[in-house]
Amino acid sequence: MHRTVQRIKALGKRAEVAINPATPASVLKEVLPDLDQVLVMTVNPGFGHQHFLGLMLPTIRRVAQMIERIKPDGELEVDGEIDEATAAIAVAAGANVLVAATSAFGADKDVASAMEWLRDAATQVTQ
């Protein structure tokens, strides 16, 4: 992973690493100083409409603490069944980037309205 991240950075690009539910946050320790963003998956990747795994909240918090300590300008992205309820708890756990494909594109409203709705839900936590 370190060699790949170094190659991406050498090309002048932003580097991001994703961790799946079974991957411990500790794998990020050595490479985090070189990352721009970490993605924590709250579902097992591969297909949509899975349920948000609440057991990932401690991992989100752990990664947020690692980023704050090691790479304060880094971003923490969360993907996997992000909706108005899970957006709020993901942000409360430390996420500052959310992936909400199903909620945005599969909603009963247009994409702009769905995004506003999610943004409102996420910002309720920070107020």
C-alpha positions as CSV (number, residue, x, y, z in Angstrom):
1,M,0.0,0.0,0.0
2,H,2.8,2.4,0.9
3,R,4.5,2.0,-2.5
4,T,1.2,2.6,-4.3
5,V,0.4,5.8,-2.3
6,Q,4.0,7.1,-2.9
7,R,3.5,6.5,-6.7
8,I,0.2,8.4,-6.7
9,K,1.7,11.3,-4.7
10,A,4.7,11.3,-7.1
11,L,2.3,11.9,-9.9
12,G,1.0,15.0,-8.1
13,K,-2.4,13.4,-7.3
14,R,-4.4,13.1,-4.1
15,A,-4.2,9.7,-2.5
16,E,-7.0,7.9,-0.7
17,V,-7.2,4.5,0.9
18,A,-10.5,2.6,1.6
19,I,-11.0,0.2,4.4
20,N,-13.7,-2.4,4.4
21,P,-15.7,-3.4,7.5
22,A,-13.3,-6.3,8.3
23,T,-10.2,-4.1,7.9
24,P,-8.8,-2.7,11.2
25,A,-8.1,1.1,11.3
26,S,-4.5,0.2,12.4
27,V,-3.5,-0.6,8.8
28,L,-3.6,3.2,8.1
29,K,-1.0,4.1,10.8
30,E,2.1,4.0,8.6
31,V,0.6,5.5,5.4
32,L,-1.7,8.1,6.9
33,P,0.8,10.9,6.8
34,D,0.9,10.6,3.0
35,L,-2.9,10.3,2.5
36,D,-5.3,13.1,1.6
37,Q,-8.4,11.1,2.4
38,V,-9.5,7.8,4.1
39,L,-12.7,6.1,3.1
40,V,-14.4,3.9,5.7
41,M,-17.0,1.5,4.2
42,T,-20.0,0.9,6.4
43,V,-21.2,-2.0,4.2
44,N,-19.3,-4.7,2.4
45,P,-18.6,-3.3,-1.1
46,G,-20.0,-5.0,-4.1
47,F,-23.8,-4.3,-4.2
48,G,-26.2,-1.7,-3.2
49,H,-29.1,-1.6,-0.7
50,Q,-27.2,-3.1,2.2
51,H,-27.9,-1.9,5.7
52,F,-25.5,0.5,7.4
53,L,-23.3,-1.5,9.8
54,G,-23.4,0.4,13.1
55,L,-20.5,-1.6,14.3
56,M,-18.4,0.6,12.0
57,L,-19.0,3.7,14.1
58,P,-16.1,2.9,16.5
59,T,-13.8,2.5,13.4
60,I,-15.0,5.9,12.0
61,R,-14.2,7.5,15.4
62,R,-10.8,5.8,15.6
63,V,-9.9,6.9,12.0
64,A,-11.1,10.4,12.8
65,Q,-8.8,10.5,15.9
66,M,-5.9,9.2,13.9
67,I,-6.4,11.8,11.2
68,E,-6.7,14.6,13.8
69,R,-3.5,13.5,15.4
70,I,-1.4,12.5,12.3
71,K,-2.9,14.4,9.3
72,P,-5.2,17.2,10.6
73,D,-5.9,18.4,7.0
74,G,-6.9,14.9,5.9
75,E,-10.5,14.1,5.1
76,L,-12.6,11.2,6.4
77,E,-15.2,9.8,3.9
78,V,-17.9,7.4,4.7
79,D,-19.8,5.2,2.2
80,G,-22.5,2.7,2.6
81,E,-26.2,3.2,3.1
82,I,-25.9,6.9,3.9
83,D,-29.3,8.5,4.4
84,E,-30.8,11.2,6.6
85,A,-30.3,9.1,9.8
86,T,-26.9,7.5,9.0
87,A,-25.5,10.8,7.7
88,A,-26.0,12.4,11.1
89,I,-24.3,9.6,13.0
90,A,-21.4,9.3,10.5
91,V,-20.8,13.1,10.9
92,A,-21.1,12.8,14.7
93,A,-18.5,10.0,14.6
94,G,-16.1,12.3,12.6
95,A,-16.8,12.0,8.9
96,N,-16.6,15.1,6.8
97,V,-17.3,13.6,3.4
98,L,-20.3,11.4,2.7
99,V,-21.2,9.1,-0.3
100,A,-24.9,8.9,-0.7
101,A,-25.6,7.4,-4.1
102,T,-28.8,5.5,-3.3
103,S,-30.2,8.3,-1.1
104,A,-29.4,11.0,-3.7
105,F,-30.3,9.2,-6.9
106,G,-32.9,6.7,-5.7
107,A,-34.9,9.1,-3.6
108,D,-38.5,10.2,-4.2
109,K,-37.2,13.7,-4.9
110,D,-34.9,15.2,-7.4
111,V,-31.1,14.9,-6.8
112,A,-30.7,18.6,-5.6
113,S,-33.5,18.2,-3.1
114,A,-32.2,14.9,-1.9
115,M,-28.7,16.4,-1.4
116,E,-30.1,19.3,0.5
117,W,-32.1,17.0,2.7
118,L,-28.9,14.9,3.5
119,R,-26.9,18.1,4.0
120,D,-29.5,19.3,6.5
121,A,-29.5,16.0,8.4
122,A,-25.7,16.0,8.6
123,T,-25.4,19.6,9.7
124,Q,-27.9,19.1,12.6
125,V,-25.1,17.3,14.3
126,T,-22.6,20.1,14.1
127,Q,-25.0,22.8,15.5
